[in-house]
């Protein structure tokens, strides 16, 4: 990104190749719409080019990139109702069909529970669990300290669990 910042705009193609899949996954987990997610990834790279001078080499690139992604998501979500779609795995073995059906039902419940979470909690879970960002990177993205991120992620996980168990008819332990 430093090269892009200094005027080597071709280096943005390298960044795109390295990061477009993780950004796409981030957006799909947040909004559940593959077409929209592809558009948002493009918007992020346009914004990275436009705001390249705001990149600070002493800050983690991923944190800067996800901050732009957050802003892009926020700008696009004001007029839409969010639907969350978590990636499902393809199941091939016939001998585990019953287990697969149970798993698909659990995934479906998890999708519904994620969709009911407020966007801020859903975003924390996507960043920490699906994008595998470290808490210090998330803190940098959110503009808070690591302790606050830990508390927020814990609360988001608990809220997700409560919603999941409400939907499944079970009691949370």
C-alpha positions in Angstrom: 0.0 0.0 0.0 2.9 2.3 0.6 3.8 2.0 -3.1 0.2 2.9 -4.1 0.4 5.9 -1.7 3.6 7.0 -3.4 2.0 6.9 -6.9 2.5 3.3 -8.1 -1.1 2.7 -8.9 -0.3 -0.6 -10.5 0.5 -2.0 -7.1 -3.2 -1.8 -6.3 -3.7 -4.8 -8.5 -1.5 -6.8 -6.3 -3.4 -5.7 -3.2 -6.7 -6.7 -5.0 -5.4 -10.2 -5.7 -4.3 -10.6 -2.1 -7.4 -9.2 -0.4 -10.5 -9.3 -2.6 -11.6 -12.7 -1.4 -11.4 -11.8 2.3 -13.3 -8.6 1.7 -15.9 -10.5 -0.3 -16.4 -12.9 2.6 -16.6 -10.1 5.0 -19.4 -8.4 3.1 -21.2 -11.7 2.4 -21.3 -12.4 6.1 -22.6 -9.0 6.9 -25.2 -8.6 4.2 -25.9 -12.0 2.7 -26.0 -10.7 -0.9 -23.2 -12.0 -3.2 -23.9 -9.5 -6.0 -23.9 -6.6 -3.6 -20.8 -7.9 -1.9 -18.9 -8.0 -5.2 -19.9 -4.4 -5.8 -18.8 -3.4 -2.3 -15.4 -5.0 -2.8 -14.9 -2.9 -5.9 -16.0 0.2 -4.0 -13.4 -0.5 -1.3 -10.6 -0.6 -3.8 -11.9 2.6 -5.5 -11.9 4.2 -2.1 -8.4 2.8 -1.3 -7.2 4.6 -4.4 -9.1 7.7 -3.7 -8.0 8.0 -0.1 -4.5 6.5 -0.5 -2.9 9.5 1.2 -4.7 8.6 4.4 -2.8 5.3 4.7 -0.4 5.4 7.6 2.5 2.9 7.1 2.8 2.5 10.9 -0.8 1.2 11.1 -1.7 -2.4 10.1 -2.8 -2.4 6.4 -5.7 -4.9 7.3 -7.0 -2.5 9.9 -7.0 0.4 7.4 -8.6 -1.7 4.7 -11.3 -3.0 7.0 -12.0 0.6 8.2 -12.7 1.5 4.6 -14.8 -1.6 4.2 -16.8 -0.7 7.3 -17.5 2.8 5.9 -18.4 1.3 2.5 -20.9 -1.1 4.2 -22.4 1.6 6.3 -22.9 3.8 3.3 -24.7 1.1 1.4 -26.8 -0.4 4.1 -28.9 2.7 5.1 -31.7 1.8 2.7 -31.6 -2.0 2.7 -32.9 -4.6 5.1 -30.0 -6.9 5.8 -30.1 -10.7 5.3 -27.2 -12.7 6.5 -26.0 -15.8 4.7 -23.2 -17.9 6.2 -21.3 -20.1 3.8 -22.6 -23.6 3.8 -20.4 -26.6 3.1 -21.3 -29.1 0.5 -21.9 -32.6 1.9 -21.0 -35.5 -0.3 -21.2 -38.7 1.7 -24.6 -40.5 1.6 -23.7 -42.3 4.9 -23.8 -39.1 6.8 -27.0 -37.6 5.4 -28.8 -37.5 8.7 -25.9 -35.8 10.3 -25.8 -33.3 7.4 -29.5 -32.6 7.7 -29.0 -31.7 11.4 -26.0 -29.6 10.5 -27.9 -27.7 7.8 -30.7 -27.1 10.3 -28.2 -25.7 12.8 -26.6 -23.5 10.1 -30.0 -22.3 9.1 -30.8 -21.4 12.8 -27.4 -19.7 13.1 -28.1 -17.6 10.0 -31.4 -16.5 11.4 -29.8 -15.7 14.7 -27.0 -13.7 13.0 -29.6 -11.8 11.0 -31.3 -10.8 14.3 -28.2 -9.5 15.9 -27.7 -5.7 15.7 -25.2 -4.8 12.9 -22.5 -3.7 15.4 -22.5 -7.1 17.1 -22.8 -9.0 13.8 -19.8 -7.0 12.5 -17.7 -7.8 15.5 -18.4 -11.6 15.1 -17.6 -11.4 11.4 -14.3 -9.6 12.0 -13.2 -11.8 14.9 -14.6 -15.2 13.9 -14.9 -15.2 10.1 -12.1 -12.8 9.1 -9.9 -14.0 11.9 -8.6 -10.5 12.8 -6.8 -10.1 16.0 -8.4 -8.0 18.7 -5.8 -5.3 18.4 -6.6 -5.0 14.6 -10.3 -4.8 15.4 -9.6 -2.2 18.1 -7.7 -0.1 15.5 -10.7 -0.5 13.0 -13.2 0.5 15.6 -11.1 3.2 17.3 -11.3 1.7 20.8 -8.9 -0.2 23.0 -8.4 -4.0 23.0 -10.2 -4.5 26.3 -13.4 -2.9 24.9 -13.2 -5.2 21.8 -12.9 -8.3 24.1 -15.9 -7.2 26.1 -17.9 -6.4 22.9 -17.1 -9.7 21.3 -18.0 -11.6 24.4 -21.3 -9.8 24.6 -22.0 -10.4 20.9 -21.3 -14.1 21.3 -23.6 -14.3 24.3 -26.3 -12.4 22.4 -26.0 -14.7 19.4 -26.2 -17.7 21.7 -29.4 -16.4 23.4 -31.0 -15.7 20.0 -30.0 -19.1 18.7 -31.4 -20.9 21.7 -34.7 -18.9 21.5 -35.0 -19.9 17.8 -34.2 -23.6 18.5 -36.6 -23.8 21.5 -33.8 -24.8 23.8 -32.7 -23.1 26.9 -29.3 -21.4 27.0 -27.0 -22.9 29.7 
